[in-house]
Amino acid sequence: MPLYIKRIIFYSLFTLMLAVISVCSLAYYQLRNLGEIKTLAIAKLEELTRREVKIGKAEMDIVHGLSIRLEDVSVKSRISKEPELKAHSVFVVVRLLPLLAKQVEVKKIIVQGSSLRVVRDAKGRFSLGNVEKWITQPTDSGLFKVLKVSLMNQLMVESGSIHFKDYLNRRDDDPLSMDLKRIHFSVQKNLIGSPFHFNLKGEIPGGSSPTAFQVSGAFDNLSKDKGLTGISIDGKVRVDELNVSNFQPYLKKVLAKAPIDSLLSLNSSFSGNIGGALKTEGTLKYSPNSNKGGATLSDARVPHRGGLDYKISLDQDSLHIEELKSESGPFKFTAKASLANFLSKDPSISIDLVSDSFQINKSIDYLPLKFFPEEYHALVQSRFKNGTIKIKSLKFAGNLDQLRNLAKEENRGLISSKFEMKHVDWQSPLPELQNVTGAFSINKGNTVLHIARARYENQPISNVQGTINNIMTRPLVDLKVENEVDMGQFHGTLMRIFKGHPLSDSIAVYNEFEGKANVLLNVKGPLDDFDKLAITGKIGMKNVSLNEKGFEPRLKNLNGKIIYTHTPEADKRKDATWIPVIQYDNLSGNFSNSSFSNMNGEMGFSNGEPLEKMSSIYNVASSDLFYVLSDNTEDALVSLKEGLDFTSGELIMKYRSQGNPTRPETEKERGEIELINFSMKYPDRFQPMMNLNGNISYGDGKIRLENLNGRYGDSPVQLEGEIDRRNIKTLEYALRLNFPGLVQSDLKDIPLFEDFKFSGPAHISLNLNGNLDSFKFEHQADLAQVGYEIPGVIEKRPNALSKFKAKGSVLKNGGITVDNWSYELGGNHVSGTAQIP
């Protein structure tokens, strides 16, 4: 290399070195008054923080560039003697060229060994300032002024820490503490994209190892003339396996049952405008034990374990949870919520929740339901227990105080919901149903329901539809159920329902039911007062069989409808001419060899008094007649049936009755009986009565015999008349008997006549009026075809005119008095009176 070239290079480098030394010397000369710079720094920091600031000493430093090093910097707290912020060293790196013009322009601020102390006192006030104002009025808050200056000057924090003490709801000597350590924060200006990129990372001590966290992102350029509003910012947040023990006191509802070593992991992003709307979304995962792998989602059997995806937006004083969901594992849910004026004491709240099935007995353990008060969970579980509920939609709209006091009656209507139950048991004051499965919709405390399956008093039911108003307070129902039931179980259910009710005795006379029935039931009114319920029920029986107390044969093949009506306070409505309770509609059935059909009737109240009306047609076989005849020993007719055998034939009886079932003496019975080839006999006396045909009617205490025809032994007989039973102990008879062809053998066991010997048929008629103790008689006999002989007195041959007539009376133990008798034979006539002792 030529010498002149070497000289040029040497002089150039020398000149450059001289220029650098000159510039540095001039810059150093500008910064030589460090005391003045220290005073200026203190004044500027106090203006920004509104706190007293102290700086130990200031000195020049060139390690980070031409800078001023401030040592032992501290910012005094407003509420404590200890400094709020301490820093071992603060390096203020300045720009070189502006310094030549005697202007100090900060290039970078580096804070080393800082410690920030944050305190919340017993009244909830933070030592840093008004947190609410930071959020709702960021451009006016001192914090953002500090951040603006710091970020514009590219702040960097190295080896920092934050110490938080919370005295709210704690003893003075036992505050909650939380620390963040090894904090590193930096802001760098980018050549492309957003002007600034920031990064914050550190550690949260806890458990066996500290938790690392990092917040990074970018924001638009900041300048002295540009405000905070409108400056866009976006970034990410990551927290790896944070031990939740330190946070349990703040998240009691969510983490109350979490084990001490439980871990949280967070992966989130955020974006928005500083001082404007901000949004964040991400995933929060939770696991009870880090030794079982990473933080994972779980299932409904461990409801306090799980993971969440979320989207949240903040716009000044409004917080919107746009989405909070868990879509992994058997238990899934999606929730939305919003809080208006959320930093106030009583913000407005709206909640919208959808969830998979959860165990109702553990509802408070499930994350989305933890935000409802324990008292409300207890209220729900006092009405429902066991089984699961699946929420298709649950909405709440109110304020925080109303949410906290949701169990109070005046706030329960703020919940609206659509949900499904499976195998849930209901409890009083609701109908005590078991294993309820169905769909429900609640709005303002009123419920629309469709129960697909359930059990009541161990009786299966299905297809229940209707409404229940005020379901959580004083249930008012309007329900309809149509179901096929087992009559045995259904009868037991009715007995329990009507225990103590006037109908209880009427139901209790039946037992041992078999068969099925279709039940249609409508219930309307308050459940807590049976007397005010309006109930209509229809029981359609299909081939049912049962036993009736006091009636020996079993009733079989019962078909037809029973209609039940319960009118509120029916017994108090004295002005109502008729209020129905039970109606029989075309019942039919069998008992032994007999049957009944067209049974219709009703029970109810007439002018406040119980009344029963019934009609039916009975087809009674002679062999079953003993079952239906009265067995009242005071009834004189009962004594006549003693030893009497009904051997053949049948009766067709049309029966009607009416009366007060609580007062048997008011009962009025009417009926018509048709005898068809009916036969009966005493086995040890008299002749059998056979092949009777005719009609018997009864009513008003009287029995009327109409045109009865049959045979008495070998003799034809005709019978008609009336029996007065108004005094059942002493019957009054008005009977007419006609024997067109009475033979002598049929007079067996008849006093006075059984020893009268004759041949051929006699035409005998007899009228009887009275009772068994005293009666009058009128007797006529046509003996023309009869042959007879009275030895030593008379002999009569057949086909000779002969008549006998007699009128008189009979007294018990008083003999027979014949007031008038006459005997005619041929042309001879004899008459007179007689007394037979």
FIMAR-799293 format. One record per residue (C-alpha): x, y, z; residue in one letter. Coordinates in steps of 0.25 Angstrom, whole numbers, plus 2048, in hexadecimal, padded with zeros to 3 digits. Example, Ala and Ser with C-alpha at 12.3 -4.5 7.8 and 13.67 -1.06 7.14 Angstrom:
// FIMAR-799293
8317EE81Fa8377FC81Ds
This chain:
// FIMAR-799293
800800800m80680E7FCp80A817807l800822804y7F5818805i7F9814813k7FA823817r7EC826812i7E681A81Ai7EE81E826f7E982D826y7DB828823s7DA81F82Fl7E1829838f7D7834833t7CB82B836l7D1827844m7D3836847l7C5839843a7BF82E84Cv7C7832857i7C3840855s7B483D854v7B5834861c7BD83F868s7B2849864l7A783F869a7AE83C876y7AF84B878y7A084D876q79E842880l7A884688Ar79E84D893n798840899l7928468A5g78984F89Ce785843894i78183B8A1k7798468A6t772847898l76F838898a7698388A6i7608448A2a75C83D896k75982F89Dl7518368A8e74983D89Ee745830897l7438278A3t73E8328ADr74782B8B7r7538308BFe75F82B8B7v76D8298BCk77A8268B5i7878228BBg7928278B2k7948298A3a7A082689Ae7A482588Cm7A4817886d7A8812878i7A5803879v797804873h79B81086Bg79D81E86Fl79481F87Bs791824889i790819894r78781C8A0l7898148ACe7808108B7d7738168B1v7678158BAs75881A8B8v75181C8C6k7448158C8s73781D8CBr7328148D6i73F80D8DCs74C8128E1k7538088D8e75780C8CAp74D8088BFe7588068B5l7668048B6k7718028ACa7807FF8AEh7848068A1s77D80E896v785811889f78081C881v78681B873v78682886Cv78882B85Dr795830859l79283A84El787842855p790843861l79A84B858l78F856857a78D856866k78184D865q77F84186Ev777836866e77582986Cv77881D864k77581286Dk77281087Ci778803883i773800891v77B7F6899q7777EF8A6g76A7F58A7s7607F18B2s7517F68B1l7497F58BDr7397F48BBv7307F58C7v7217F48C8r71C7F98D5d7107F48DDa7067FD8D6k70B7F88C8g7138048C4r7208018BCf72D8088C0s73080B8B1l7238138AFg7158128AAn7148058A2v70680889De70B815897k71680E890w70C805889i70080F887t70881C884q716817880p71A824879t71882C886d71F82288Fs72D824895g731816892l730818883f737825883k74381D889v74181287Fl74181C873k74E822877v75481587As75080E86Dl75481B865m76281A86Bn76380B869q763806877l76A7F987Bm7697F2889v7737E888De7727DF899s7667E589Fg75C7E08A9s74E7E48AEi7487E18BCh7397E28BEf7337E28CCk7247E18CEd71D7E68DBy70F7E58D6l7077DC8DEn7137D88E6r7197DA8F3r7247E58F4d72F7DB8F8d72B7D18EDd7297D78DFp7297CF8D2l7377CF8CBs73B7CD8BDm7487CF8B6d74D7D18A8l75C7CF8A6k7677D089Br75F7DA893i7647DE886h75D7E887Ef7627EF871s75D7F8866v7647F8858q76180084Ck75F7F883Fn7637FC831l7577F682Bi7497F3830g7447F983Ds74F803842p7507FD850f7517EF855h7517EC863f7547DF86Cn7517DC87Al7557D0881k7587CB88Fg7557C0899e74A7BE8A4i7507B68B0p7477AB8B5g74779C8B7g7537948B4s75779D8A8s7547AB8A4p74B7AE899t7507B588Ca7477BF885f7497C8879q7417D3873v7467D8865s7407E185Ag7417ED852a73A7FB852f73A807849d74381384An74281C856l74582B855s74483785Ek73983D856d731830855k72882B860g72681D864l71881B85Et719815851g72680E853i72580084Fs72B7F5856i72B7E6855d7337DB85Bg7337CD862k7337C8870v7397BB875r7397B4883v73F7A7885d73979E890e7367A889Bl7347A38A8n7267A88ADv7287A78BCs72B7B68BCn71F7BA8B4f7157B18BCq7107BC8C5p70C7C58B9y7067B98B1l6FE7B28BCk6F27AF8B3k6FB7A98A8v7077A38B0l7007A08BEa7027918BCk70F7918B4a71B7898BAp7267918C0i72F78D8B4d7267918A9s72B79889Dl7267A2893l72B7A4885s7287B087Cl72A7B386Dn7237BF869s7237CB85Fs71E7D9860f71C7E5857s7157F2857g71880185An71E807866i71480F86Dg709809864g7037FB862a70C7EF865l70A7E0861k7107D4866t70E7C5863e7157B8866g7167AB86Et7167A987Cl71979B881k71979588Ey71E788894s71F7838A3p72D77D8A2n738781899s73E77389Bn73276D892k737774886g734782881g72878A885a71C78387Et70D78487Dl70577A885s6F7774887d6EA77788Ea6EE76C899r6F877689Ev6F178389Cp6FC78C8A3h706788898r70678D88Ag70A79787Fg7047A3878l7047AA86Bd7007B986Dy6FE7C6865k6FD7D286Ei6FC7E186As6FD7EE873l6F87FB86Fd6FA80587Aq6F0801885d6EA7F687Ds6EF7E787Dl6EA7DD873h6ED7CE874i6EA7CB866e6ED7BD867e6F17B3873l6F07A586Fk6F6797871s6F478E865e6FD78286As6F9777873g6EB772876p6E777F87Df6E678A873k6E0798875f6E07A686Et6DD7B2876a6DC7C1873k6DB7CD87Ca6DC7DC87Ds6DE7E6888l6DB7F4887a6E17FE890n6E97F2896f6F27F989Fl6E67FF8A7s6E07F98B3k6D47F38ACd6D77F189Dp6CC7EC893s6CE7DE88Fi6C97D5884s6CC7C6883i6C97BC878d6CD7AE87Al6CC7A0873v6D2794879s6D2785878d6CC77C883s6D177E891f6CE77789Eq6C47808A5i6C977C8B3n6D67818AFk6D278D8A7s6DA7978AFi6E77908ABd6E579389Cy6ED79F898l6E27A7890p6D87A489Cl6E27A98A7k6DE7B78A4f6D07B58A9f6CF7B68B8p6CF7AA8C1e6C27AE8C7e6BC7AD8B9y6C279F8B7h6BC79B8C4a6AF7A08C0l6AF7988B3v6B478C8BAq6A978D8C4s69F78B8B8r6A77818B0f6B17778B3k6B976B8ADn6BA76A89Eg6BF773894t6BC78088Di6C078587Fk6BE79487Di6BA79886Fk6B97A6872s6BA7AE880l6B97BD880k6BB7C788Cf6B87D688Ba6BA7DF897g6C47E58A0n6CF7DF8A9l6C77E18B5d6BB7D98AFq6C57CE8AAl6CA7CD8B8r6BC7CC8BEn6B67C38B3l6B07BA8BDa6A77C58C2k6997C48BDe6997D28B6e6A57CE8AEn6A27C08A9r69B7C589Dg6A77CB898l6AC7BD893i6A67B8886s6AA7AA881s6A879E878k6AE79187Df6AC78287De6AB779889m6AF76A88Ak6AB761896h6A976D89Fv6A176C8ACd6977778AFw69477C8BEq6897848C5s68378D8C2p6847888B4l67D77B8B1p6867708B7e68A7698AAl6957608A8q69E75D89Cn699769895v69E76A886t69977587Dg69B783878a69879087Ff69779F87Cs6987A9887i6957B8885n6927C2891k6907B689Ag6867B0891n6897A288Bt68479B87Fv68778C880l68677F878h689773881i68C767878a68E75D884r68D75D893a68775589Fr67D75A8A9y67C7528B6e6837478AEn6797488A3q67F74A895p67975688Ei67C75C881s679768877n676772882v67478087Cq67078E881g676799889t67A79C897i67A7AB89Bn6837B08A7n68A7A28A7i6947A78B1m68A7AE8BBt67C7AA8BBr67A7A08AFp66D7A38A7l66B79789Dv663795891d66778788Dl66277C884k66676D884v66176287Ce66775487Fn664745880e66574188Ev665734896d65873489Em65E72E8AAg6697388ACq6607438A8f65673F8B3h6617408BDg66574E8B8t6567538B9l65574D8C7m6627568CBr65D7628C4i64F7628CAf65375E8D8k64A7668E1g64176A8D6h6327678D6p63475E8CAl63F7568D1s63474C8D7d62E74A8C9s63B7478C3i64073E8CEa6347348CCv63B72F8C0y6497278C0n65171C8B8e6507238ABf65571D89Ee655722890g65872F889k65173D887a65374987Fn654755888v652764883l65476E88El65377D88En65878589Bv65779489Ck65979C8A9g66379E8B4p66A7918B9l66B7968C7d65C7968C9d6557898C4f64778F8C7d64A79A8BDk64E7918B2l64678F8A6a6477808A1i641778896t64576A894g64075F88Bk64375088Di640747881g640739887m64472D87Ek64071F883n643723892v64071A89Ds63F71D8ACl6397198B9n62F7218C1e62E7208D0k62171A8D4g61E7148C6f6237068C5e6257038B6p63170A8AFr62D7158A5l633712898k63471788An63172588El63072F882n62C73D881g62F74B886k630751894i631761894i6367688A0y6347778A2t63977F8ADh63378D8AEt63A7978B7p6337988C5e6277908C0a62278D8CEd62179C8D1k6197A08C5r60B79F8CBk6057A68C0d60979C8B5a5FE7938B1t6087888ACw6177878ACi61C7798A7p6277718ADv6277638A7i61F75F89Bq61D750896y61C750887d617743881n61E73988Al61C72A888s62271E88Eg61F710893n61E7098A1f61D6FA8A3s6136F6899n60C704898s60F711891s60C71F891f60C72A886s608738883n60C73D891m60C74C891n60C75589Dg6127608A4e6167658B2m6177738B6g61277F8BEf6047858BDs6027928C5n60F78E8CDg60A7808D1e6107738CBp60776C8C1l60875F8B9e60075B8ADk60274E8A6m5FA74589Cs5FE737896s5F972B890i5FC71E897y5FB710891n5FB70789Dv5FB6F889Ca5F26F18A7s5FF6EB8ADs6046F98B0d5F86FF8B6l5FD6FD8C4f6087068C1y6007128BDv5F47108C7l5F57188D4s5FB7128E0d5F571C8EAn5F07148F5t5E571E8F9e5DF71D8EBd5D37148ECa5D670F8DEl5E37098E2v5DC6FF8EBs5D56FA8DFl5E16F68D7k5E76EE8E3e5E86E08DDg5E36E48D0l5EA6DE8C4d5EA6E68B6f5EB6DA8ADt5EA6E089Es5E66EB896g5EB6F9895e5E7708899l5E9714890i5E972089Am5E972E896k5EE7358A2y5ED7448A6r5F274A8B3s5F47588B9q5F875D8C7g6027638D0n60D7598D2p61075E8E0t60275C8E4r5FD74F8E0p5EE7528E5e5ED75C8D9t5F07528CEe5E574F8C4k5E57438BCe5DC7408AFr5DD7358A6g5D672B89Ce5D871C89Di5D5713892e5D4704896l5D86FA88Bi5D56EB88Fn5D86EE89Df5D76E28A7s5D96E18B6m5D66D88C1k5D76D58D0y5DE6C78D1p5D66C38DDd5C86C98DBr5BE6CE8D1f5BF6CB8C3q5C96D18B9p5C56DE8B2m5C96DB8A3m5CA6E2896n5C66F089Bl5C56FB890n5C0709892g5C4716898n5C771C8A6i5C972B8A8s5CD7328B4y5CF7408B9g5CA74A8C4d5CB73E8CEg5C17358C6k5C37288BEi5B97268B3r5B77188ADl5B171989Fe5AB70D897n5B470389Dl5B16F5897n5B76E889Ag5B56DB8A1r5B46D78B0y5B86C98B0g5AF6C28A5d5A56CE8A6s5A56DA89Dp5A56E78A5v5A36F68A2q5A77008ACl5A670F8ADe5A571A8B8g5AE7238C0e5B77228CCi5B972F8D5d5C772F8DAr5C773D8E0r5C97368EDn5D272B8EAi5D07258F8k5C17238F5t5BD7218E6l5AF7248E1e5AA71B8D6y59F71C8CCa5A07108C4l5977098BAr59A6FA8B7l5936F28ADn5946E38ABf58C6DF89Ep58F6D08A1g5936CD8AFl5966BF8B1v5946B88BFq5A36B48C0s5A76C38C0d5A06C68CDl5AB6C08D5k5AF6C88E1d5A46D28DFi59C6D38ECp58D6CF8ECl58E6CA8DEf59A6BF8DEe5906B58E4d5856B88DAf5856AC8D0k57F6AE8C2f5826AA8B4s5826B28A7g5866C18A5p5806CC8AEa57F6DA8A9h5846E28B6i5856F18B7s58A6F88C4l58B7078C8n59470A8D4l5957188DBn59E71B8E7g5AA7168EDn5AF7098F3l5AA70C900d59C7108FCs5967108EEf58870F8E7k5857048DDf57B7028D2e57A6F48CCh5736EE8C1q5736E08BCa56C6DA8AFd56C6CB8B2l5636C78A6a56E6BE8A1q5726B98AEv56D6AC8B5g56E6AB8C4y5676A48D0e5646A88DEi56169B8E5p55369B8EBg5506A88E5v5516AA8D6i5576A48CAe55A6AC8BEk55D6A78B0r5656AE8A5p55E6B789Bn5536BB8A5a5516CA8A8l5586CD8B5s55D6DA8BBk5636DF8C8f5656ED8CDk56B6F38D9a56F7018DFk5767038ECg5827068F4s58E6FF8FAv595704907l5A26FF90Ck59F6F6918n5906FB917g58B6F090Dg5836F2900i5766FA900t56D6F78F4v5637028F3d55C6FC8E7n55C6EF8E0w5536E88D6s5536DB8D0y54B6D78C3e5496C98BEl5406C68B3g5346CF8B6g5376CE8C5n53D6DA8CCh5426DC8DBv5486E88E1s54D6ED8EFg5586F18F7t5636EA8FFa56E6EC909q57A6E2909i5836E4915p
